[in-house]
């Protein structure tokens, strides 16, 4: 629930923020880009690990304000919102807003008015805070070795060593300690989402067949579309009057866009979608993977064109088609027949206990006291494979988590890996056989699986975040941040 009423709660010298205070780092997620100058930014972790660079061109953010002692009674900071029992401070919101402005500037996106930007940034800070709170309850952590590996990769992509990274950040006015905390938090959140959402997604053979059939029937099924969207969300428990009012807002916004309004800027300012602070860009989607409400509209657009408002379950969407492409088919040479046991931590089993169980299972299997398939049926937390004795069938390394792929390719047929740490927990894999194979239709099935999985992941992540917010106590103390237009409190996932 959200309580947007209340007065500012200043923190003065000698006073302490509310218990549980955790000043979170930056969590913006710009697309990777290479441009003039060198600027290190903290990516969303998925992009950080997959994109080729973390460079952007921008004016360096000013260094953090000095922490020298202030005269007695001088305002140092203030609580602007309380999330359950944890405050969000004005200094945190200001720092995040400056970083977002830097990224928008580097992308060439006009920066919206300060109150609008701060409202959007606060919404994301609230969601991030709730996810980190849940991760703490589940004892999800990222140790220094894991963190240093990711930081080393960031440094390498910026043509630096890990030892050079702190000085490079200092030169740009950024704190290395804050940067480490930012990346650690992003890794923790990704691990939470993997454990609580992604690991529970099931894609059935029937769904894959239906996807390929739709792709065969649709002339545009194998085309890919790069899209951006603006979502004007319905209010909670919206009746016919509220839905009509939202439609009128969407039509007015479409008219402004068709008259030359900047889509990215208006997405940052107006959209309730999860990609609002990326200018609304949602990336590439295959024709067969378009949501039903978009499927009849997107293929008719030309690059640069904007749709009329499209009604969906959560509000009205305005879609912009950025680009179209026909992907080239890829042939994969080597496949591995693999069985898997996943041991996930849960409320009654910590990560360390999960590791000890994985070690015990491996020792038991190697001693001949049980078979890998029997152990998988009894202990594996993978809903897709446990019932099949952990059998994943023939699979290419690219469809496995990187640490699992590395372990599998090092095994000989019949061997069992040591416990492998992944974002889901601890894994054991047994290599049954390997083969050279022309993928052909297998590549299409793999692509269909990935498309269905990603669609379900997007939907279930959005629901997961909405549920977190619905179940939380959210008290916004600054009325100007509750809603930049009406000043009324509102939950947005």
C-alpha positions as CSV (number, residue, x, y, z in Angstrom):
1,X,0.0,0.0,0.0
2,X,1.1,3.6,-0.6
3,X,0.6,6.5,1.7
4,X,1.5,9.8,-0.1
5,X,0.5,12.0,2.8
6,X,2.8,13.4,5.4
7,X,5.5,16.0,5.9
8,X,9.1,16.1,5.1
9,X,11.3,14.4,7.7
10,X,14.7,16.2,7.8
11,X,17.8,14.5,9.1
12,X,20.0,17.0,10.9
13,X,23.5,16.7,12.2
14,X,23.6,14.3,15.2
15,X,20.4,12.5,14.1
16,X,20.2,9.0,12.7
17,X,18.0,7.8,9.8
18,X,15.3,5.2,10.5
19,X,16.5,1.7,11.4
20,X,17.3,-0.5,8.4
21,X,18.7,2.4,6.3
22,X,20.4,1.2,3.2
23,X,21.6,3.8,0.8
24,X,21.3,2.0,-2.5
25,X,23.6,2.7,-5.5
26,X,22.7,3.3,-9.1
27,X,20.5,0.9,-11.1
28,X,20.0,2.4,-14.5
29,X,20.1,0.2,-17.5
30,X,21.2,2.0,-20.7
31,X,21.9,0.1,-23.8
32,X,25.6,-0.4,-24.4
33,X,27.1,2.1,-26.8
34,X,30.6,3.3,-28.0
35,X,31.0,7.0,-28.4
36,X,33.6,9.7,-28.2
37,X,35.3,10.0,-24.8
38,X,35.4,7.4,-22.0
39,X,32.7,7.2,-19.5
40,X,32.1,4.2,-17.3
41,X,28.5,3.6,-16.4
42,X,26.8,0.9,-14.2
43,X,24.7,-1.3,-16.5
44,X,21.8,-3.5,-15.7
45,X,23.7,-6.8,-15.1
46,X,22.2,-8.6,-18.1
47,X,23.4,-6.0,-20.5
48,X,26.6,-5.6,-18.6
49,X,27.5,-9.2,-19.2
50,X,26.2,-9.5,-22.7
51,X,26.9,-6.2,-24.5
52,X,30.3,-5.3,-25.8
53,X,31.0,-2.0,-24.1
54,X,30.1,0.1,-21.2
55,X,31.2,3.4,-22.7
56,X,29.1,6.5,-23.2
57,X,29.8,10.1,-23.9
58,X,28.7,12.6,-21.3
59,X,29.8,15.4,-19.0
60,X,31.2,13.8,-15.9
61,X,28.9,13.8,-12.9
62,X,30.1,16.2,-10.2
63,X,31.8,14.5,-7.3
64,X,29.7,13.7,-4.2
65,X,29.3,16.6,-1.8
66,X,32.0,16.7,0.9
67,X,31.1,15.0,4.2
68,X,32.8,17.6,6.4
69,X,30.9,18.4,9.6
70,X,28.2,20.9,9.1
71,X,27.3,23.6,11.7
72,X,24.8,22.4,14.3
73,X,21.2,22.5,13.1
74,X,22.1,22.6,9.4
75,X,20.0,20.4,7.2
76,X,22.2,17.5,5.9
77,X,19.6,15.2,4.4
78,X,16.0,14.2,4.6
79,X,13.8,11.1,4.2
80,X,11.6,11.4,1.2
81,X,10.0,7.9,1.4
82,X,9.8,4.9,3.7
83,X,9.6,1.5,2.2
84,X,8.5,-0.9,4.9
85,X,10.9,0.1,7.6
86,X,13.6,1.4,5.4
87,X,14.0,5.1,4.3
88,X,15.0,6.5,1.0
89,X,17.0,9.7,1.4
90,X,16.9,12.8,-0.8
91,X,20.7,12.4,-1.4
92,X,20.1,8.9,-2.9
93,X,17.4,10.1,-5.2
94,X,19.5,13.1,-6.3
95,X,22.5,10.9,-7.1
96,X,20.3,8.5,-9.1
97,X,18.6,11.3,-10.9
98,X,22.0,12.8,-11.9
99,X,23.2,9.5,-13.2
100,X,20.0,8.9,-15.2
101,X,20.3,12.4,-16.7
102,X,23.9,11.6,-17.7
103,X,22.8,8.5,-19.5
104,X,19.8,10.2,-21.2
105,X,22.2,13.0,-22.4
106,X,24.6,10.4,-23.8
107,X,21.8,8.8,-25.7
108,X,20.6,12.1,-27.1
109,X,17.3,11.9,-25.3
110,X,15.9,15.2,-24.1
111,X,15.8,15.3,-20.3
112,X,12.3,15.8,-18.9
113,X,11.4,18.3,-16.2
114,X,13.2,17.6,-12.9
115,X,10.0,16.7,-11.0
116,X,8.9,14.2,-13.7
117,X,12.4,12.6,-13.8
118,X,12.6,12.3,-10.0
119,X,9.1,10.7,-9.9
120,X,10.2,8.0,-12.4
121,X,13.6,7.5,-10.6
122,X,11.8,7.2,-7.2
123,X,9.5,4.5,-8.6
124,X,12.5,2.5,-9.7
125,X,14.3,3.1,-6.4
126,X,11.2,1.7,-4.5
127,X,11.1,-1.4,-6.6
128,X,14.8,-2.0,-6.2
129,X,14.6,-1.5,-2.4
130,X,11.8,-4.0,-2.2
131,X,13.8,-6.6,-4.2
132,X,16.9,-6.1,-2.1
133,X,14.8,-6.5,1.1
134,X,13.4,-9.8,-0.2
135,X,16.9,-10.9,-1.1
136,X,18.1,-10.3,2.4
137,X,15.2,-12.3,3.8
138,X,16.2,-15.2,1.5
139,X,19.9,-14.8,2.4
140,X,20.9,-14.1,-1.2
141,X,24.4,-12.7,-1.3
142,X,27.2,-12.0,-3.7
143,X,30.7,-12.6,-2.4
144,X,33.7,-10.5,-3.2
145,X,35.1,-13.1,-5.7
146,X,31.9,-13.0,-7.7
147,X,31.8,-9.3,-7.6
148,X,35.5,-8.9,-8.6
149,X,35.0,-11.1,-11.6
150,X,32.2,-8.8,-12.9
151,X,34.2,-5.7,-12.1
152,X,37.1,-7.1,-14.0
153,X,34.9,-7.7,-17.0
154,X,33.6,-4.1,-16.8
155,X,37.2,-2.8,-16.7
156,X,38.2,-5.0,-19.6
157,X,35.4,-3.6,-21.8
158,X,36.6,-0.1,-21.0
159,X,40.2,-1.1,-21.9
160,X,41.3,-1.0,-18.2
161,X,42.6,-3.5,-15.7
162,X,40.7,-4.0,-12.4
163,X,43.5,-2.2,-10.6
164,X,43.0,0.9,-12.9
165,X,39.2,1.0,-12.4
166,X,39.1,2.9,-9.1
167,X,41.2,5.8,-10.5
168,X,39.2,5.9,-13.7
169,X,36.0,6.3,-11.7
170,X,37.6,8.9,-9.4
171,X,38.6,10.9,-12.5
172,X,35.0,11.0,-13.5
173,X,33.7,12.0,-10.1
174,X,32.5,8.6,-9.1
175,X,33.2,6.7,-5.9
176,X,34.6,3.2,-6.4
177,X,32.9,2.1,-3.2
178,X,29.5,3.2,-4.4
179,X,30.2,1.6,-7.8
180,X,31.0,-1.7,-6.2
181,X,27.8,-1.5,-4.1
182,X,25.8,-0.7,-7.2
183,X,27.1,-3.7,-9.1
184,X,26.7,-6.0,-6.1
185,X,23.1,-4.9,-5.7
186,X,22.4,-5.5,-9.4
187,X,23.9,-9.0,-9.1
188,X,21.8,-9.7,-6.0
189,X,18.6,-8.5,-7.7
190,X,19.4,-10.6,-10.8
191,X,19.9,-13.7,-8.6
192,X,16.6,-13.0,-6.8
193,X,14.7,-12.7,-10.1
194,X,16.4,-15.9,-11.4
195,X,15.6,-17.8,-8.2
196,X,12.0,-16.6,-7.6
197,X,10.8,-16.1,-11.2
198,X,12.9,-17.5,-14.0
199,X,13.6,-20.9,-12.4
200,X,9.8,-21.5,-12.1
201,X,9.0,-20.9,-15.8
202,X,8.1,-24.0,-17.7
203,X,8.0,-24.2,-21.5
204,X,6.2,-27.3,-22.8
205,X,6.9,-29.1,-26.1
206,X,3.3,-28.2,-27.1
207,X,4.0,-24.5,-26.7
208,X,7.1,-24.8,-28.9
209,X,5.1,-26.7,-31.6
210,X,2.4,-24.0,-31.5
211,X,5.0,-21.2,-31.7
212,X,6.6,-22.8,-34.8
213,X,3.2,-23.3,-36.4
214,X,2.3,-19.7,-35.9
215,X,5.6,-18.7,-37.4
216,X,5.0,-20.9,-40.5
217,X,1.5,-19.4,-41.0
218,X,2.5,-15.8,-40.5
219,X,4.4,-14.2,-43.5
220,X,6.1,-12.0,-41.0
221,X,6.7,-14.6,-38.3
222,X,10.4,-14.9,-38.8
223,X,10.9,-11.1,-39.1
224,X,12.3,-9.2,-36.1
225,X,11.1,-5.8,-35.0
226,X,12.9,-3.3,-32.8
227,X,10.2,-1.5,-30.7
228,X,9.7,1.2,-28.2
229,X,6.6,1.8,-26.3
230,X,4.8,4.3,-24.0
231,X,2.4,2.7,-21.6
232,X,-0.3,4.8,-20.0
233,X,-1.5,2.6,-17.2
234,X,-5.0,2.2,-15.9
235,X,-5.5,3.3,-12.3
236,X,-6.0,0.5,-9.8
237,X,-9.6,-0.9,-9.9
238,X,-10.3,1.3,-12.9
239,X,-13.9,1.6,-14.0
240,X,-15.3,2.6,-17.4
241,X,-14.8,6.3,-16.7
242,X,-11.1,5.9,-15.8
243,X,-10.5,3.7,-18.8
244,X,-12.1,6.4,-21.1
245,X,-10.0,9.1,-19.4
246,X,-6.8,7.0,-20.0
247,X,-7.7,6.6,-23.7
248,X,-8.2,10.3,-24.1
249,X,-4.7,10.9,-22.5
250,X,-3.3,8.3,-24.9
251,X,-4.9,10.0,-27.9
252,X,-3.7,13.4,-26.9
253,X,-0.2,12.0,-26.5
254,X,-0.3,10.2,-29.9
255,X,-1.3,13.5,-31.5
256,X,1.7,15.2,-29.9
257,X,4.0,12.4,-31.2
258,X,2.5,12.5,-34.7
259,X,3.2,16.3,-34.7
260,X,6.9,15.7,-34.1
261,X,7.1,15.1,-30.3
262,X,10.2,13.3,-29.2
263,X,9.2,9.7,-28.4
264,X,12.1,8.9,-26.1
265,X,11.6,12.1,-24.1
266,X,7.9,11.5,-23.7
267,X,8.5,7.9,-22.8
268,X,10.8,9.0,-20.0
269,X,8.2,11.5,-18.8
270,X,5.0,9.7,-19.3
271,X,5.4,5.9,-19.6
272,X,4.5,3.5,-16.7
273,X,6.4,0.7,-18.5
274,X,9.5,-0.9,-17.1
275,X,11.7,0.6,-19.9
276,X,10.6,4.2,-19.4
277,X,14.0,5.4,-18.4
278,X,15.5,3.9,-21.5
279,X,13.3,6.1,-23.7
280,X,10.7,3.3,-23.9
281,X,13.0,1.0,-25.9
282,X,12.0,-2.6,-25.4
283,X,14.4,-4.1,-28.0
284,X,14.0,-6.8,-30.7
285,X,11.0,-9.1,-30.9
286,X,10.2,-11.8,-33.4
287,X,7.0,-11.5,-35.3
288,X,5.7,-14.8,-33.8
289,X,6.6,-13.6,-30.4
290,X,4.6,-10.3,-30.5
291,X,1.9,-10.0,-27.9
292,X,-1.5,-10.7,-29.5
293,X,-2.5,-7.0,-29.1
294,X,0.5,-5.9,-31.1
295,X,0.6,-8.7,-33.7
296,X,-1.9,-7.1,-36.1
297,X,-0.4,-3.6,-35.7
298,X,3.4,-3.8,-35.7
299,X,3.9,-5.6,-39.1
300,X,2.0,-2.8,-40.8
301,X,4.2,-0.1,-39.5
302,X,7.2,1.3,-41.3
303,X,10.4,2.1,-39.4
304,X,9.9,5.4,-37.6
305,X,6.1,5.2,-37.6
306,X,3.9,5.3,-34.5
307,X,0.8,3.4,-33.7
308,X,-2.5,4.6,-32.5
309,X,-3.2,3.7,-28.8
310,X,-3.6,-0.1,-28.3
311,X,-5.7,-1.2,-25.4
312,X,-4.1,-3.9,-23.2
313,X,-4.9,-5.4,-19.8
314,X,-2.8,-2.8,-17.9
315,X,-3.4,0.3,-20.0
316,X,-3.0,1.9,-23.4
317,X,0.2,1.2,-25.4
318,X,1.7,3.5,-28.0
319,X,4.2,1.6,-30.1
320,X,7.0,3.0,-32.3
321,X,8.8,0.8,-34.8
322,X,12.5,1.6,-34.7
323,X,13.8,-1.0,-37.2
324,X,13.1,-4.3,-39.0
325,X,15.4,-7.2,-39.8
326,X,15.4,-10.8,-41.0
327,X,17.7,-12.9,-38.9
328,X,20.2,-15.2,-40.4
329,X,19.9,-18.9,-39.5
330,X,22.8,-20.2,-37.3
331,X,24.2,-23.7,-37.4
332,X,25.7,-25.0,-34.2
333,X,28.3,-27.7,-34.5
334,X,28.6,-29.6,-31.2
335,X,25.8,-30.7,-28.9
336,X,25.9,-32.3,-25.5
337,X,23.5,-34.8,-24.0
338,X,23.3,-33.6,-20.4
339,X,21.5,-34.5,-17.2
340,X,21.1,-31.9,-14.4
341,X,20.4,-31.6,-10.7
342,X,19.6,-28.2,-9.4
343,X,19.7,-27.5,-5.7
344,X,18.2,-24.1,-4.9
345,X,18.3,-22.3,-1.6
346,X,14.9,-21.7,0.0
347,X,13.5,-20.4,3.3
348,X,14.5,-23.6,5.1
349,X,17.8,-24.4,3.3
350,X,20.6,-21.8,3.0
351,X,23.0,-21.5,0.1
352,X,25.7,-23.2,2.2
353,X,23.4,-26.1,3.0
354,X,22.5,-26.4,-0.7
355,X,26.2,-26.7,-1.5
356,X,26.6,-29.4,1.1
357,X,23.7,-31.3,-0.3
358,X,25.1,-31.1,-3.8
359,X,28.5,-32.5,-2.6
360,X,26.7,-35.3,-0.7
361,X,24.7,-36.2,-3.8
362,X,27.7,-36.3,-6.0
363,X,29.6,-38.5,-3.6
364,X,26.6,-40.8,-3.3
365,X,26.3,-41.1,-7.1
366,X,30.0,-41.7,-7.7
367,X,30.0,-44.3,-5.0
368,X,27.3,-46.2,-6.9
369,X,24.8,-46.0,-4.1
370,X,22.3,-44.2,-6.4
371,X,21.9,-43.2,-10.0
372,X,22.1,-39.7,-11.2
373,X,18.5,-39.9,-12.6
374,X,17.1,-41.2,-9.3
375,X,18.8,-38.4,-7.4
376,X,17.5,-35.8,-9.9
377,X,13.9,-37.1,-9.5
378,X,14.1,-36.9,-5.7
379,X,16.2,-33.7,-5.1
380,X,16.3,-31.5,-8.2
381,X,14.5,-28.2,-8.1
382,X,14.4,-27.8,-11.9
383,X,10.7,-28.2,-12.8
384,X,11.5,-28.7,-16.4
385,X,13.8,-31.8,-16.0
386,X,13.4,-33.3,-12.5
387,X,10.5,-35.6,-13.6
388,X,12.7,-36.9,-16.5
389,X,15.6,-37.8,-14.2
390,X,17.3,-34.5,-14.9
391,X,17.6,-35.2,-18.6
392,X,17.9,-32.0,-20.7
393,X,18.3,-33.9,-23.9
394,X,20.7,-32.7,-26.6
395,X,21.7,-29.1,-25.9
396,X,24.2,-26.6,-27.2
397,X,26.6,-24.7,-24.8
398,X,25.0,-21.4,-25.7
399,X,21.7,-22.5,-24.1
400,X,23.4,-23.3,-20.8
401,X,24.5,-20.8,-18.1
402,X,28.1,-19.9,-18.7
403,X,29.6,-21.7,-15.7
404,X,27.6,-24.8,-16.6
405,X,28.6,-24.7,-20.2
406,X,32.3,-24.4,-19.2
407,X,31.9,-27.4,-16.9
408,X,30.0,-29.5,-19.5
409,X,32.5,-28.9,-22.3
410,X,35.4,-30.1,-20.0
411,X,33.7,-33.4,-19.1
412,X,34.1,-36.7,-20.8
413,X,31.0,-38.9,-21.4
414,X,30.0,-40.6,-18.2
415,X,31.6,-38.0,-15.9
416,X,29.8,-35.9,-13.3
417,X,30.8,-32.3,-12.6
418,X,31.7,-30.9,-9.2
419,X,29.0,-28.6,-7.8
420,X,28.7,-25.5,-10.0
421,X,27.5,-22.2,-8.5
422,X,25.0,-20.4,-10.7
423,X,22.4,-17.7,-10.2
424,X,19.8,-20.3,-9.3
425,X,21.9,-22.2,-6.7
426,X,24.2,-25.2,-7.0
427,X,24.1,-27.6,-9.9
428,X,25.5,-31.0,-10.8
429,X,25.6,-32.1,-14.4
430,X,26.3,-35.5,-16.0
431,X,27.6,-35.7,-19.5
432,X,26.0,-38.7,-21.3
433,X,27.4,-38.1,-24.8
434,X,28.4,-35.4,-27.3
435,X,27.9,-35.2,-31.1
436,X,28.5,-33.0,-34.1
437,X,25.2,-31.9,-35.4
438,X,23.6,-29.7,-38.1
439,X,21.0,-27.9,-36.1
440,X,18.4,-27.0,-38.8
441,X,15.0,-27.5,-37.1
442,X,16.7,-27.9,-33.7
443,X,17.8,-24.3,-34.1
444,X,14.2,-23.2,-34.7
445,X,13.0,-25.2,-31.7
446,X,15.7,-23.6,-29.5
447,X,14.8,-20.2,-30.8
448,X,11.1,-20.9,-30.1
449,X,12.0,-22.0,-26.6
450,X,14.0,-18.9,-25.9
451,X,11.3,-16.6,-27.3
452,X,8.5,-18.2,-25.2
453,X,10.7,-18.3,-22.1
454,X,11.6,-14.6,-22.5
455,X,8.0,-13.6,-23.0
456,X,6.9,-15.5,-19.9
457,X,9.9,-14.0,-18.0
458,X,8.9,-10.4,-18.9
459,X,5.2,-11.0,-17.9
460,X,6.1,-12.8,-14.7
461,X,8.8,-10.4,-13.6
462,X,6.3,-7.5,-14.1
463,X,3.8,-9.4,-11.9
464,X,6.4,-10.3,-9.3
465,X,7.3,-6.6,-9.0
466,X,3.7,-5.5,-8.8
467,X,3.0,-8.1,-6.0
468,X,6.0,-6.8,-4.1
469,X,4.7,-3.3,-4.2
470,X,1.1,-4.3,-3.4
471,X,2.2,-6.1,-0.3
472,X,4.6,-3.4,0.9
473,X,4.1,-0.3,3.1
474,X,5.2,2.6,0.9
475,X,5.0,6.0,2.5
476,X,6.0,8.9,0.3
477,X,6.8,11.9,2.4
478,X,7.3,14.5,-0.3
479,X,3.9,15.2,-2.0
480,X,5.6,16.4,-5.2
481,X,7.1,13.0,-5.7
482,X,3.8,11.0,-5.2
483,X,2.7,12.0,-8.7
484,X,4.2,14.8,-10.8
485,X,0.8,15.8,-12.2
486,X,-1.9,15.2,-9.6
487,X,0.2,14.9,-6.4
488,X,-1.7,11.7,-5.5
489,X,0.0,8.5,-4.4
490,X,0.0,5.6,-6.8
491,X,1.6,2.1,-6.9
492,X,3.5,1.5,-10.1
493,X,5.4,-1.8,-10.7
